[in-house]
Amino acid sequence: MPLTNEHSTTTDGNGEENTNLWQSILNDVQKHGNPKLNPNKQIVVLGDNESGKTTMVAKLQGIENSSKGSGLEYAYINVRDDYRDDHTRLSVWVLDGDPAHADLLKFALNEETFQDTLIILTVSMTTPWGILEQLQHWASVLADHLDKLKLDIDFRQNRKQLIIKKWLEYIEPGDELDPASPMKRSSRNLGDDDGDDIDSSALPDGTLTCNLGLDIVVVVTKTDYIQTLEKEHDYRDEHLDFMQQWIRKFCIQYGAALFYTSAKEDKNCDLLYKYLTHRIYGFPFHTPALVVEKDAVFIPAGWDNLKKISILYENMHSCKPEDYYRDVIVQPTTRKAINRETELVAEDEQTFLARLQQNSFGGPAVPGIRINETAMRQGPMGGIQASPRKLDGSKVVNSPGGEGVLANFFNSLLYKKTGSPNTSLANKSGAESLPDKATMRSDAQAELDRLARKKPAAPPSTGSTPNSSGVDFDASDC
């Protein structure tokens, strides 16, 4: 409804001038008054998994515990304007880092929400070698998604011009007049203005060469890990400066602000909240750029340029600014090895016994195999080590000293049927069957008794009792 006032008409000669003056003032108040906080504003957070997205959002919400989901998560931040006693909810969408979920971005960022969206790109200092690639990847995902939206060409061009305008109109805190005044709203209505008559040639070199028409903030999380990089991976200041100059070049290319944060040490978390509400709602913000502390860097959009970035070059001695990022920031090769137990496959019982028979009873020796008391215990009547002269299939050559009895015992193991321990098989040629188990036990016991009656020789140091036939036995195993 148009605004009018009692001074809108007058009878003096300056009536027309007074009417225009008051009408201009009232129109300005109507347009630039103190509107309610826009409830449609939102943040979309992009980044790899384990880049600290969920923890960062929890810090912005002011909560300690955060639950991590998958796909496209939704949260909100309570925003309050104490000056106007107004509050609203700022929506936050967090996209999963899995590339398979990239299509879900359409539910958060579309034609209706485009002009009310701020983008946060997150990377983690725990994987510094992947920071630049991750930023470029997610910027590409975002650009591809925007190209698919059915946005009016003129509308999108106006949004790009607005981003340029915001960059050019940045004022260093302290340079503006009376920054403490509660009525100062330098960018309160900046989002409502179009970007007409903006000279993009006034931008510094390398600035906004990839203008997406969206406010973007790059957040490097877990900067407390810098101490670990220095102690365990020999990172020096020149490595950190090399990383920072590449990140800052990316930021000016997309017109983004930059934050180094640590939720663990609570660095720059509150400052990030204040800056976001400043960019989205136009709240006052009077913190200048912070570039002294290597783990708490803050660079607002519009402050940086290539000349300021070049200051970092002075500290680079073993590398050059234009060097390939991964050649300088190399992924460590000293990783903790994953202990995986080697799977051992047990040898077939019959194969083992055949090999044991061949080695023990005159056959060719098997490398690495030595028959001893322990090996003999593999059989059901372990503890007996014999040296028969010869085995010929199922036909046993008996010899003095009971060697034939022991040969029968081993043959029974080789040719017994599965599930029929008391049955002996005939040999492959269909010859006579072998003695059954009971007979062999009796023969073995008789042989042992005979050996026991002989006069034993002096026991060796190993504790076994040899006899004249070269048979070692342990009575406890009988």
C-alpha positions, 0 to 999 in steps of 0.5 A: 500500500503506498505511503502518504503523509500530511505534508504531501500537498502544500500551497506555497511555490515549493509545493511540488519540491516538498512533495517529491522530497517527502515521497522519496524519504518515505519510499526509501524507508519502505524499501530499506527499513528493517525487514524481518529476517528472511526465513528462506535463506539456506547453506549447502555444505559440500566436501569429502567424507571425513572432512569435518562437515558434520562437526562444523555444522554442530559447532554452528548450531552450538551443540556438542554431540552430532549424529552423522547420517548419509545421503543428504542431511538437513539441520538448522541454525537458530539465528537471532537479531538482538537489535531488532528482536527478531529470530529465524531458522537458517537451513543447512543441507549437508551432502554426503561425500560419496559421488553416488549421492551427488544427484541429491543436490537437486533437492537442496539447490534448485531454481527456487532456492538459488538466490537464497543459498550460500555454499560452504566447501570443506576440506580437512588438514588431516589430508593436506595432499588432497585439499586442492583436488577436493576443492576443484572436484566439488567446485566442478560438481557445483558448476555442473549442477548449476548448468542443469538448472533451468535458470533465466539467463538474465537472472543468473547474469545479474547474480554474477554481477551482484557477486562482483559488486560485493567483492568490489565494495568490500571495506576493511573494518575500521575504514568505514565511518562509525562502525559501532553504530547499531544503524550501520547496515553496510550490506543489509539490502545488498542482496536485493539490489541488481548488479547493473552497471558493474564494471568487471574490468575493475577486478584484480587479475585472477579474481572471479574468473569462475563466477557461479553467482553464489556466495562461497566460503571455503572452510579448512577444518581440523587445523590442530592437526598441523602440529602432527604434520610438523612432528611426524611428517616434517612439515615446515612453514614453507609447506604450510605457506605453499598450501595456503597460497594455492587455497587462496588462489582458488578462493579469489578465482571463485570469489570465496572467503577462507576460514581455517577452523579447529572444532577441537581447539575452538578456533574460528568457529564463532567467527565463522558463525558471525561471518555467515550471518553477515553475508546472509542477513547483513549483520554487522561484522568488524573483524579484519583479515587474519593471516598471522596464525597458521592454524587460524587464518581468516580472509573475507571475500573481497580482501585478497588479491595476488599481490597479497598472496605473493608475500607468502613466496618469501618463505619458500626456499625448497619449492616455487609457488607455481610448482605442482601441488602434489609434488610439494605436498606429498602423501606420506608413504609411512602408513601403519601396515594392516596386520593380516594373518596368512591363511593356512590350508591343512594338508590332506591326511592321506597325502601327509601319511604317504609322504611320511611313509616314503621318507621313513621306509626307504623312499626318497627323502622329502626336503625339509621333512625329518621323522622324529617323535613329534612327527610320529604323533600325527597318527593314532598310535604316535610315539613309534618311529620305525625304519622298515626296509621296504613297502610294496603297496599292500604287500609287507616284507617282514624283517627281524625286529618287528619292522613288518608290524610297523609297516602294516600299521602305516599301510592301514592308515594309508588305505583305510576307508573313510568312516570305517576305521576298523576296515582295511582296503585291498591294494589297487591290484586287488591283492590280499587285504591288510590286517585289521586294526585289532590285529595290528594293535596286538602285533604292535603290543607284542613287538613292544613287549619283546623290545622292552625285554631286551637290555636297553642301551644308555638313554640319549640326552633327548630322553628317548630309548633306542634299541638294537633295531633302531626303533624309538618309542615312548611307553606313555604313547602306547 
